[in-house]
Amino acid sequence: MLGHIGLNKNSKANQTFDKESNLSQLPSDILKQIERASSDLVTISDLSGVIWFVSDSVERVLGYAKQDLIGKSVSRYIMQDDFKNVRKTFQVEEESQQKYYLHFRHAMGKYIIFESVMKVITCENGEKKILTVSRDISDKKQAEEMLIRSEKMSIAGQLAAGIAHEIRNPLTSLRGFIQLLQAGMDNKQEYYKIMMDEIEKINTITSELLFISKPMTDEKNIENVKDMLTDVVTLLKTQAQLFNIELSLVVDHDISIHCDRSQMKQVFINLVKNAIEEMSDGGNIELRISQKENSCVIDVKDEGPGIPKHLLHKLKEPFFTTKKHGTGLGLMISNQIIENHHGHLEITSDVKKGSTFSIRLPIS
């Protein structure tokens, strides 16, 4: 349903189209692919985003008549934020498939989310077009969000004991200073400052716990990676100390990325929490931010027992877990979030040295 917009601004969307002659220019294997994918929404557009062909399924899926779309710009039917993202990131010279999650406007006005796979094809006359196959994933997306919500609440519950302990310490200090003030002690201004610091600690911890419990959003903005990881360390520090584990954050490069803050923090929390639970003998967990080419790399490196090589490829599968009481959903959800941000998760492990989970994300 989509073409790359803006590459040829002189193209006219209201020109006359001959569907049969347009399709006759396409390779035969492309035409066969269109026929096989009749249950999906298949479109062909030129590089300016003008629709040349749309499959019969468009009427069933989106409620439009085919003749109403031919010759129109695809920008009319896609949520503007999605449209801008594709316009910015789609590579016309790339021959491999490029995947996006896009909201298409139904004829009734509502938006439906689709998984769209786009590919640049070359017609027999040498002209380049964009083939897009889109599938309605509304039900799948809803199920994913329910899984993420369940996992988030599970993490919040597991952290509750550590959070309660972390809050109790500043509360004890506050109680002591209040008693001193009631007794008429001097140095009140100094006491007030310490009390405000303790209150700020409580506020920070509870804010992070509430952040976990909030529903997942899908609002991408420019976010500083260091700030996000600092929040995660603050939240999980007490949990780590209960296991005699030190969390350290190393920033080789201060980088910002285009992401959903809530979702990415969920990923970091999952990975660090997994590392804590694997290190029964204590040790150090290092979070490192670095840059490789045009990517931001976040490494979560633990000193646990490591993961056997024959199990590494299974870790991203749903319901697979090496934990006695694990759900097997945390890493699967994390991997999906990373891929939805056009990123990649790589896992390396050494039975003697521990494991490293490396997240690679495009830099804004």
N, C-alpha and C positions, 0 to 999 in steps of 0.2 A: 504493500500500500504506500510504498515510500520511495522517493528518489532524492538525490542530493540537491538541495536548493541553492541557487545563487551562483552556480558555476557559469551559467550562461544567461545573464540577466536580459539579453535581447530577445530571448525565445518568447513567443506569444502563446498563451494558454488557450486562446479562443480560436486557434486555427482549425481547419477541417481535417478530420482523421479518417482514414480508410483502414479499418481493423484488419481485413484480410491481407491487404498489401503490406501492412506493418508486420504482421505475424509471419508472412512468407519470407521475410528477411532473416528470421531467427533460425539458428541451427536446429536440426530435427530432434536432437537429444533434449534440447530445451523444451520443445513442444511436447515431447513425451512426458517430461517431468511435470509440466503443467497439468496434463491429463491425469497423471497418477495422484497428484496432490489436490484433487477436486474437492476434498473435504476441508481443505485449508483455504485461506484467502491468498490468491496469487495475483500479483500485479507486475507490470513492466512499465517503467517510466524512463524518460530521457534524463540526461544529466542536469537539466534545469528543474526537474521535479514534475513535469507534465506527464499525466497518466496516458499511456498508449494502449494498454490492455489490462483488463481485470477479469478474473474468473467468475463463472456463474454463481459461485458461492457467496458473492458479496451481498446479494439480495437476502439470502437466508441469514447471514452472519450480521450484517450491518443495516439491512433494510433499504438499501439504495438500488435503483435500477442501473444496470450496467451503462446504458447510454447517458445517464446523468453524470457519470464520473469521467468518461473518456474525454480527454482534452482539458480537463481541469487540473489545477495545481494541487498536489497532495497536501500542501500546507493548510488547506481548508478543513481537513478531516483529522488532524493530529493535534493533541494538546501542545500548546506553544512551547512549554519548557522542554518537552521531548523533542519537538521539532528543532529547537535551537541546539540541543545537545547533539543530535545526529548531524546537523549542518556543520557543527564544529569538529566532530570527531571522525566522521565517515571518510575513509580513504578511497578515493576513486581509482587510484593506481593499484590498490591491493586486489589480488586475484582470489584470495581465500574468502570464505564466508565471514561476515561480520554480524554479530548478534546484538539486538537491542530489545528492551522492554518498552513498549509504546502504548499510549492511551489513544484509541481511535473513537471518534464521535459517531454514535449510532444515529440513524435518521430520526429517532425519537428524542435526541438531544443528550442522552446520557453517554458517559465515556466507559469503554470496555478495554481492559488491559490485554495486550497481545505480546507474545514472544515472536519477534520478527527476525528472520535470517535474510540478510541482504548480500547480493553478489553482483559484481560487475561482469557483464557478458558482452561478447562482441558479435554483432550481426554479420551476415554473409557479405554485406557491403562495406564492412569495416567499421561501421558506426557502433559506438558503445552505448549500452543501455543498462539499467539496473533492474535485476530480477529480485523480487521480494516475496517470500513465503511467510505468512503470518498465521499464528494459531491462538485462539482464545484460551487464555490460561487463568481466567477469573477464579474458577473453583480451586485450581492448584495454588494460586496466590493466597486465597483465603485460608486454605489448609496450612500453608507455610506460616502464615501470620499467627495461626492458632498454636502451632508447634513452638514458634519463637516466644510467644507470650507465656506458654507453659514452662519453657526452659528458663525464662527470665524470673518467673515467680519462684521456681525451684532454687535458683541461685540466691535470690533474696532471702529465702528461708534458711538456706545453709549458712549464709553469712550472719544471720541474726545473732547467734551466740557471740561471735567475735565483735560485732558492732556494739552489743550491749556492754561487753567488757570495756571497750574503748570509750564509751560514753560515761561509764561509771567512774573512771579515773578523774576526768575534769569535774564531774559533779561532786566528788569527794573534796576536791580542792576548793570548789566554790563554797561548799558547806563550811569548811574550815575558816575561810576568809570572812564569811559572814559572821561567824561566831566571834572572830577577833574584832571585827568592827563593832559588834554589839557590846563587847567588853571595853570599848573606848580606846583601842590601841591607836598609836600614831601611824604616820606613813600611809595615810588613806589613799593618796593619789597612786602610790606604787601598787597597793592592793587592787585598786580599781582597774589598773592596766592589766595586771595578771588575770583578774576575773574576766575581763573582756576577751583576752586571748583564749581562755578556757571555753568561753561561750562560743567563740568563733570555731574552735575545734569541733564542738558538738554540732554546730550548724553545717559545717563542711561534710561531716560524716553522714548525717541524716539526709542531706541533700543528695549525696551520691546514692544512698540506699533507695530514696524515692525515685531517683532517675532510672534505676533498674526497673522499678515497678511500672513505669509509665508505658502505655501502649507504643508499639513500634511506629515510627513515622516514615515518611518517604520524602524528606525535605533535604535536598543536597545543597550545601553551601561550602565556601572555602573555610577549612578548619585547620588549625595548627596541631600537628601530630604530637608535639611535645606536651601541649596543654592537655590533650586527651589522655595520654599515658600517665601524666602526673595525677590526674583525677583517679585513674585506675589504681595506681600505687597507693594513693591515700585511702581508697576504699578497702583494698586487700591487705594492707600492711599488718593489721592486727591478726587477720587470719593466718598470714605467713608466720608471724611471731609465735603463734600457738604451736607451730610445727618446727620452731627453731630455724626459720628460713629468713634470709635477708633479701629484700627486693632492691635492686639497683637499676637506675635509669641512666644510660649513656647516650649522649646526643652528639653524634659526629657531624650531623647537618641539621639545622633547624628548618624544617620543611612544612609546607602547607599543602593539603590535597583537597580535591572536590569530592565531598562525601556526605553521607548522612551521619551526623555525630552520634546519634543514639545507636545506630546499627554498628558502627565501627567500634564504639566503646564496648558493645556487647561481645564483639569478636575478641577484643583484647582481654576482657574479663574472663571469657571462657578459656582462653589459652593459658593465662596466668593461673587461674584457679585449678586447671588440670595439672599444671606443673607442680603446684603446691601439694596436691593430693598424692602425687607420685613420689614425693621426696620425704619418705617416712623418717629418714636419718638426718634431716636438716640439710643446710647448705645454702647456696646462693642461686637466685634466679636473676638473670641479666636481661633487661629490655634495652635494645640498641636501635637507634634510628640512624640510617645511613642513606646515601644516594648512589645508585648505579645507573649510569646513563640518564634517561629521562624518567626513572622510576624511584619511588620512595620505598625503602626496604625496612621493615620492622621485624627484628629477630627477637624471639622469646626463647632464651636458652636456659635449660635447667641442668641440674646435676643429679638427676634421678637415675634409676636402674637402666634406662634406655628401652627401646622398643625393638623386638626381634625383626630382622629384615623381612621375613616372610609375612609379617602382619602390617607393614607400613602401608601397602596399597589398599588395605581394608579400612583404614582409619576414617576415611571420608564417607564410608557407606552408612546408611541409616541403620540404627539399632545395633551396630557393632561397637563393643566396648571391652576394654581390658579391666574395668573396675568391677568390683563385686556388686555394688549397688548403682552402677551407672545406667543411664537410659540409652546411650549411644546416639543421642541427637545433637549434643552440643557442637561437636566438630563438623557434623554434616551441615548444620545451620550456619556455622561460621564460614564454611567453604562456600555456601550459596551466597552469603552476603558479600564475600570478597569477589566472587565472580560477577555479581550484579554491579560491582563497582569497577568492572573491567580489570580486575586484579587476579593474582594467582597465589595459591598457598603451596609451599614446598616443605616437606618434612624430611629431616635427616636425623639419624640416630646412631649412637654407639653404645653398646651394652655397658662399656666401662666408663664412658664420659657423659652420658645423658643424651637428651634430645634437643633439637633446635627446630622451631616452627618459624618459617620465614614468609612474611607477607610482602608481596610486591604490588604496589599500586602506582598508577600514573600520577605524575606531579602536575599540579594545576598550572 
